Amino acid sequence: MINSIKTVISENLANYKITLRLATFEAKNQHKGSFLGVLWNVINPAIQIFIFWFVFNIGIRGGEPIGNLPFLIWLMAGLIPWFYMSSMLTGTANSLRQYKGIISNIKLPLSIVPIKSIFSFLIHHLTTMLIYFVVFFMYRLTPTFHIVFVLYYLIAIIAFFLGWALLSSAITVLFPDFNKFLGSVVRLIFFVSPIMWSFDNLPRHISQILRLNPLAYIVEGYRHALLFGNSPLAHWRQGLYFWVISLILFAVGSYTHCRLRKKFVDLL
């Protein structure tokens, strides 16, 4: 397993320029041929945010704020990291199959293929963050110093999905239906993550169970950094749990990827 980790790390460090070029190309190519092009990176999340805001704020809650915060600001702080993570849950899993033509004809370090998708989706995430800050300042809200911790949670997302990308893409090569199964899992994760609700409103025993979801740490973290002025140290136990899970996932993902990579070309 140690050799697998070394292989993945060395391949990506030695080929980081190729990874970034592939990520940029993929991000640009996603809306190739459409009239609005890259503007869909803004339009798609804006439409989804509006639907959630209208249904839950206007329809269900009657426009009530969350404490002293407008519901839209509170909602967006949870949805924006979720958009990024949900894209990677399914997108990285299918990355090797999407590149099967290139993998079959070009000698390419295979570990960079799933990992490049993380940075491709990152471009969309940064665009969505710009939308958030526009709305944030429209409400005349003032960010605190703790907003810099968004960068920490962004690094945490990338760290978690490095392992997920390696593991899920390898599984999808062996079992193509795995990516379809993920669609249902992603919907489940959405509802058990604190995106539309808060842990503060749950009984303690239920809250402790739901906090086992590592993605909940990210969603909560974005809100703490953007809205509540809390540092990651305020939730260090959950943070420690998150990083242990991320390291285990990376180790397992690296091992699985390196163990199966000789079969990838034949299976694809």
C-alpha positions in Angstrom: 0.0 0.0 0.0 2.9 2.4 0.8 4.3 1.8 -2.7 0.9 2.6 -4.2 0.7 5.9 -2.3 4.2 6.8 -3.5 3.4 6.0 -7.1 0.2 8.1 -7.1 2.0 11.1 -5.4 5.1 10.9 -7.6 3.0 10.6 -10.8 0.9 13.6 -10.0 3.8 15.8 -8.8 5.8 15.0 -11.9 2.8 15.6 -14.3 1.0 18.5 -12.5 1.2 20.7 -15.6 -0.5 18.0 -17.7 -3.1 17.6 -15.0 -3.9 21.3 -15.0 -4.0 21.5 -18.8 -6.4 18.5 -18.9 -8.6 20.1 -16.2 -8.7 23.4 -18.0 -9.6 21.7 -21.3 -12.3 19.6 -19.7 -13.9 22.6 -18.0 -14.0 24.6 -21.3 -15.2 21.6 -23.3 -18.2 20.8 -21.1 -20.3 23.6 -22.7 -18.7 23.4 -26.1 -21.2 24.1 -28.9 -23.7 25.8 -26.7 -24.6 29.4 -27.4 -24.0 30.7 -23.9 -20.8 28.6 -23.4 -19.1 29.1 -20.1 -22.0 31.3 -18.9 -23.7 28.1 -18.0 -21.2 27.8 -15.1 -23.1 30.8 -13.6 -26.6 30.1 -15.0 -26.9 26.4 -13.8 -26.1 27.0 -10.1 -28.1 30.3 -10.1 -31.2 28.4 -11.3 -30.8 25.6 -8.7 -30.3 28.1 -5.9 -33.4 30.1 -6.9 -35.5 26.9 -7.0 -34.3 25.8 -3.5 -34.8 29.4 -2.1 -38.3 29.7 -3.6 -39.5 26.3 -2.4 -38.0 26.3 1.1 -38.0 30.0 1.9 -41.1 31.4 0.2 -43.2 28.2 0.0 -42.4 26.4 3.3 -40.9 28.9 5.7 -42.8 32.0 4.6 -39.6 34.1 4.2 -38.4 33.8 7.8 -34.7 34.5 8.3 -32.3 32.1 10.0 -31.4 33.9 13.2 -30.2 37.3 12.0 -29.3 36.0 8.5 -31.3 36.1 5.3 -32.3 32.6 4.4 -30.8 32.9 0.9 -27.4 33.7 2.3 -27.6 30.8 4.8 -28.8 28.4 2.1 -26.2 29.4 -0.4 -23.4 28.8 2.1 -24.4 25.2 2.3 -25.4 24.6 -1.4 -22.2 26.0 -2.9 -19.8 23.4 -1.4 -22.5 20.7 -2.1 -22.6 21.6 -5.8 -18.8 21.0 -6.0 -18.8 17.8 -3.9 -21.8 16.3 -5.7 -20.2 16.9 -9.1 -17.1 15.1 -7.9 -19.0 12.2 -6.4 -20.3 11.1 -9.8 -17.9 13.0 -12.2 -14.6 11.5 -10.9 -16.1 8.0 -10.8 -16.7 8.1 -14.5 -13.4 9.9 -15.4 -11.5 6.8 -16.6 -14.4 5.7 -18.9 -14.7 9.2 -20.3 -11.0 9.1 -21.3 -10.9 5.5 -22.6 -10.1 6.7 -26.1 -7.1 8.7 -24.9 -6.0 6.0 -22.4 -6.0 3.4 -25.1 -3.9 5.4 -27.6 -1.7 7.7 -25.5 0.8 6.7 -22.8 -0.5 8.7 -19.8 0.0 8.3 -16.1 -3.3 6.8 -15.2 -3.6 8.3 -11.8 -3.8 11.9 -13.1 -7.0 11.1 -15.1 -9.4 10.9 -12.2 -7.6 13.6 -10.2 -7.7 16.1 -13.0 -11.5 16.1 -12.7 -11.2 17.5 -9.2 -9.5 20.6 -10.6 -11.9 20.8 -13.6 -14.9 21.0 -11.2 -12.9 23.4 -9.0 -13.1 26.0 -11.8 -16.9 25.9 -11.7 -16.8 26.0 -7.9 -14.8 29.3 -7.9 -17.2 30.8 -10.3 -20.1 29.9 -8.0 -18.3 31.4 -5.1 -18.2 34.7 -7.0 -22.0 34.5 -7.3 -22.2 34.0 -3.5 -20.1 37.1 -2.7 -22.1 39.2 -5.1 -25.3 38.2 -3.2 -23.5 38.5 0.1 -22.6 42.2 -0.5 -26.1 42.9 -2.0 -27.5 42.2 1.5 -24.9 44.6 2.9 -23.3 42.0 5.0 -19.7 42.3 6.3 -17.4 39.3 6.3 -15.2 38.6 9.3 -11.6 37.6 9.3 -12.7 34.0 9.6 -13.7 34.0 5.9 -10.1 33.0 5.1 -10.8 29.6 6.5 -12.9 28.9 3.4 -9.5 28.1 1.8 -8.9 25.5 4.5 -12.2 23.8 3.8 -11.5 24.0 0.1 -8.2 22.2 0.6 -10.1 19.6 2.8 -12.6 19.0 -0.1 -9.7 18.3 -2.5 -7.9 16.1 0.0 -11.0 13.9 0.6 -11.8 13.6 -3.1 -8.3 12.6 -4.1 -8.9 9.2 -2.6 -12.5 9.1 -3.7 -11.5 9.8 -7.3 -8.9 7.0 -7.4 -11.2 4.5 -5.7 -14.5 5.2 -7.5 -13.0 5.5 -11.0 -11.3 2.1 -10.5 -14.6 0.5 -9.3 -16.5 2.0 -12.2 -14.1 0.4 -14.7 -14.8 -3.0 -13.2 -18.5 -2.4 -12.6 -19.9 0.2 -15.0 -23.3 0.2 -13.2 -21.6 1.6 -10.1 -21.8 5.2 -11.5 -25.6 4.8 -12.0 -25.9 3.5 -8.4 -24.1 6.6 -7.2 -26.9 8.8 -8.5 -29.2 7.4 -5.8 -26.5 7.6 -3.2 -25.8 11.3 -3.9 -29.5 12.1 -3.4 -29.4 10.3 -0.1 -26.2 12.2 1.0 -27.9 15.5 0.1 -30.7 14.9 2.6 -28.5 13.6 5.4 -26.0 16.5 5.1 -26.8 19.8 6.9 -27.6 21.7 3.7 -31.3 22.4 4.2 -31.2 22.0 8.0 -29.0 22.6 11.0 -27.5 20.2 13.5 -28.7 22.6 16.2 -32.3 21.6 15.5 -31.7 17.8 16.0 -31.6 15.6 19.1 -28.1 15.0 20.3 -28.0 11.2 19.5 -29.2 11.8 15.9 -26.8 14.6 15.4 -23.9 12.5 16.5 -24.8 9.8 14.0 -25.3 12.2 11.1 -21.9 13.8 11.9 -20.3 10.6 10.8 -20.9 11.8 7.3 -17.5 13.5 6.4 -19.1 15.8 3.9 -21.2 17.3 6.7 -17.9 18.7 8.1 -17.4 20.6 4.9 -20.9 22.0 4.6 -20.9 23.2 8.2 -17.3 24.5 7.8 -18.3 26.8 4.9 -21.1 28.2 7.0 -18.9 28.7 10.0 -16.3 30.5 8.0 -18.6 32.6 5.9 -21.4 33.5 8.3 -20.6 32.7 11.9 -17.0 33.6 12.4 -15.8 30.3 13.7 -12.4 28.8 13.0 -11.8 25.0 12.3 -10.4 24.7 15.9 -13.9 25.2 17.2 -14.8 21.7 15.8 -11.4 20.0 16.1 -12.8 16.6 17.0 -14.9 16.4 13.9 -12.0 17.8 11.9 -9.7 15.1 13.2 -12.3 12.5 12.2 -12.6 14.0 8.7 -8.8 14.0 8.1 -8.4 10.4 9.3 -11.2 9.3 7.0 -9.6 11.3 4.1 -6.2 9.7 4.7 -7.7 6.2 4.9 -9.6 6.8 1.7 -6.5 8.1 -0.1 -4.5 5.0 1.0 -7.3 2.6 -0.1 -7.9 4.5 -3.3 -4.2 4.5 -4.2 -3.9 0.8 -3.5 -7.0 -0.1 -5.5 -6.0 2.1 -8.4 -2.5 0.7 -8.7 -3.6 -2.9 -8.1 -6.1 -2.7 -11.0 -4.5 -0.3 -13.4 -3.0 -3.1 -15.6 -6.6 -4.2 -16.3 -7.9 -0.8 -17.2 -7.0 -0.7 -20.9 -8.5 -4.2 -21.5 -11.7 -3.5 -19.5 -12.2 -0.1 -21.1 
